[in-house]
């Protein structure tokens, strides 16, 4: 299936609009969920999300034993974890270990017409960080990741990292962060959050991403 070349400037609004966001309580944790359909095959999405070559184009370089039961490491951020389940082209579950905190990420791929629906669940603890920043702290990062993935899938010749680095310093890049924060505030409210808490945590997170905090 052919895909059209894209750029951050042209894809950011589309990415925000095409992502479905939700927040749910799960015991002592919260599950932050994003869902987006890409106009390409499950194999292409899976390769981009699970191989060192694919990940280095749009996310981070990865090394380790990239198989079920193995340990992975994202070399730029230092995030690491265990690959708990890996069913090619269908489902990936990993622990997400960063700066002493442990959370869990689950990625699933499903057919969606001529394309592939990607659903990402990130289960995070209900702690002081959540109280301060809410779901946007996790969600905005994944919104940016899905934008980057769209760029990588849309044009194999795009230098995604360079394009996004330039985009992040533009007015449109800042609007992307602000709009994503607003959308996570809406998802937080839909999950029953206190309105003041939801608005304040989303604003704090946007300020952090924009370098204002």
HUKARA-V481648 format. One record per pair of residues at least 24 apart in sequence whose ideal C-beta (glycine too) atoms are under 8 Angstrom apart, sorted by the first residue. I is the first residue (numbers start at 1). J is the second residue. D is the distance in Angstrom with one decimal. If there is no record, write none. Layout:
# HUKARA-V481648
i=I j=J d=D
i=I j=J d=D
This chain:
# HUKARA-V481648
i=1 j=39 d=6.7
i=1 j=40 d=5.5
i=1 j=41 d=6.1
i=1 j=114 d=6.4
i=1 j=115 d=7.7
i=3 j=39 d=5.9
i=3 j=40 d=5.6
i=3 j=153 d=5.9
i=3 j=154 d=4.9
i=3 j=155 d=7.3
i=4 j=154 d=6.0
i=4 j=155 d=7.8
i=5 j=154 d=5.9
i=5 j=155 d=3.8
i=5 j=157 d=7.7
i=5 j=158 d=7.0
i=6 j=150 d=6.1
i=6 j=151 d=5.6
i=6 j=154 d=3.8
i=6 j=155 d=6.1
i=6 j=158 d=7.5
i=7 j=151 d=7.3
i=7 j=158 d=7.5
i=7 j=163 d=6.4
i=8 j=147 d=6.8
i=8 j=151 d=6.8
i=8 j=163 d=5.4
i=8 j=164 d=5.8
i=8 j=166 d=7.7
i=8 j=167 d=3.5
i=8 j=172 d=7.7
i=8 j=173 d=7.2
i=9 j=167 d=6.7
i=9 j=170 d=7.6
i=9 j=172 d=5.9
i=11 j=147 d=6.1
i=11 j=150 d=5.4
i=11 j=151 d=6.3
i=11 j=154 d=7.2
i=12 j=147 d=6.0
i=12 j=167 d=7.3
i=12 j=172 d=6.2
i=12 j=173 d=7.6
i=12 j=175 d=7.9
i=12 j=176 d=4.7
i=14 j=150 d=7.8
i=15 j=143 d=7.1
i=15 j=146 d=6.0
i=15 j=147 d=4.3
i=15 j=150 d=5.8
i=16 j=143 d=7.0
i=16 j=176 d=6.9
i=16 j=179 d=5.5
i=16 j=180 d=6.3
i=16 j=183 d=6.7
i=19 j=143 d=6.4
i=19 j=146 d=6.0
i=19 j=183 d=8.0
i=21 j=139 d=6.3
i=21 j=183 d=5.8
i=21 j=184 d=6.3
i=21 j=186 d=7.8
i=21 j=187 d=4.4
i=22 j=187 d=5.6
i=22 j=190 d=7.2
i=22 j=191 d=7.3
i=23 j=135 d=4.7
i=23 j=184 d=7.9
i=23 j=187 d=5.0
i=23 j=188 d=5.5
i=23 j=190 d=7.3
i=23 j=191 d=4.0
i=23 j=193 d=7.7
i=24 j=191 d=6.3
i=25 j=191 d=7.2
i=26 j=123 d=6.3
i=28 j=125 d=6.7
i=28 j=126 d=5.5
i=29 j=103 d=8.0
i=29 j=123 d=5.0
i=29 j=124 d=6.3
i=29 j=125 d=5.5
i=29 j=126 d=6.1
i=30 j=123 d=7.3
i=30 j=124 d=5.7
i=30 j=125 d=7.9
i=30 j=126 d=6.0
i=30 j=130 d=6.3
i=30 j=135 d=6.7
i=31 j=121 d=5.4
i=31 j=122 d=7.2
i=31 j=123 d=5.0
i=32 j=121 d=7.4
i=32 j=122 d=4.8
i=32 j=123 d=7.8
i=32 j=124 d=6.5
i=32 j=135 d=4.8
i=32 j=138 d=4.6
i=32 j=139 d=5.3
i=32 j=142 d=7.5
i=33 j=119 d=6.7
i=33 j=120 d=6.9
i=33 j=121 d=5.0
i=33 j=122 d=7.7
i=34 j=119 d=7.4
i=34 j=120 d=4.9
i=34 j=139 d=6.8
i=34 j=142 d=5.2
i=34 j=143 d=7.0
i=34 j=146 d=6.4
i=35 j=117 d=6.5
i=35 j=118 d=7.0
i=35 j=119 d=4.6
i=35 j=120 d=7.5
i=36 j=117 d=7.4
i=36 j=118 d=5.7
i=36 j=146 d=5.4
i=36 j=150 d=7.9
i=37 j=112 d=4.5
i=37 j=113 d=7.7
i=37 j=115 d=5.1
i=37 j=116 d=6.8
i=37 j=117 d=4.6
i=37 j=118 d=7.4
i=38 j=115 d=5.5
i=38 j=116 d=5.5
i=38 j=118 d=6.4
i=38 j=149 d=7.4
i=38 j=150 d=6.8
i=38 j=153 d=5.6
i=39 j=114 d=6.7
i=39 j=115 d=4.4
i=40 j=115 d=6.2
i=40 j=116 d=6.3
i=40 j=153 d=5.3
i=41 j=116 d=6.3
i=42 j=89 d=4.5
i=42 j=90 d=7.5
i=42 j=109 d=4.7
i=42 j=111 d=7.2
i=42 j=116 d=4.6
i=43 j=89 d=5.8
i=44 j=116 d=7.8
i=44 j=153 d=6.3
i=45 j=109 d=5.8
i=45 j=116 d=5.0
i=45 j=118 d=5.9
i=45 j=149 d=7.7
i=45 j=153 d=6.9
i=46 j=88 d=6.3
i=46 j=89 d=4.7
i=46 j=109 d=6.3
i=48 j=149 d=6.2
i=48 j=152 d=5.7
i=48 j=153 d=6.2
i=49 j=92 d=7.1
i=49 j=107 d=6.4
i=49 j=118 d=7.9
i=49 j=149 d=7.4
i=50 j=86 d=7.5
i=50 j=92 d=6.3
i=54 j=152 d=7.5
i=57 j=152 d=4.8
i=57 j=160 d=5.4
i=57 j=161 d=7.6
i=58 j=145 d=7.5
i=58 j=148 d=4.0
i=58 j=149 d=5.3
i=58 j=151 d=6.4
i=58 j=152 d=3.9
i=58 j=160 d=4.6
i=58 j=161 d=7.5
i=59 j=145 d=6.2
i=59 j=148 d=6.6
i=59 j=149 d=7.6
i=96 j=122 d=7.1
i=101 j=125 d=7.3
i=101 j=129 d=7.8
i=118 j=146 d=7.6
i=118 j=149 d=7.9
i=120 j=146 d=7.9
i=131 j=197 d=7.9
i=131 j=201 d=7.6
i=132 j=201 d=6.5
i=132 j=204 d=6.2
i=133 j=201 d=5.3
i=133 j=204 d=5.6
i=133 j=205 d=4.7
i=133 j=208 d=7.2
i=134 j=184 d=7.1
i=134 j=185 d=7.8
i=134 j=188 d=5.4
i=134 j=193 d=7.2
i=134 j=197 d=7.2
i=134 j=198 d=6.5
i=134 j=201 d=3.3
i=134 j=202 d=6.2
i=134 j=205 d=6.8
i=135 j=184 d=5.1
i=135 j=187 d=6.3
i=135 j=188 d=5.4
i=136 j=180 d=7.2
i=136 j=181 d=5.0
i=136 j=184 d=3.8
i=136 j=185 d=7.0
i=136 j=188 d=7.7
i=136 j=201 d=6.7
i=136 j=202 d=4.8
i=136 j=205 d=3.9
i=136 j=206 d=7.1
i=137 j=201 d=8.0
i=137 j=205 d=5.0
i=137 j=208 d=7.6
i=139 j=180 d=6.9
i=139 j=184 d=4.4
i=139 j=187 d=7.4
i=140 j=177 d=6.3
i=140 j=180 d=4.7
i=140 j=181 d=6.2
i=140 j=184 d=6.7
i=140 j=205 d=6.2
i=140 j=206 d=7.6
i=140 j=209 d=5.8
i=143 j=176 d=7.8
i=143 j=180 d=4.4
i=144 j=176 d=7.7
i=144 j=180 d=7.8
i=147 j=176 d=7.5
i=174 j=210 d=6.0
i=177 j=206 d=5.7
i=177 j=209 d=4.8
i=177 j=210 d=5.8
i=178 j=206 d=5.5
i=178 j=210 d=7.7
i=181 j=205 d=5.7
i=181 j=206 d=3.8
i=181 j=209 d=7.7
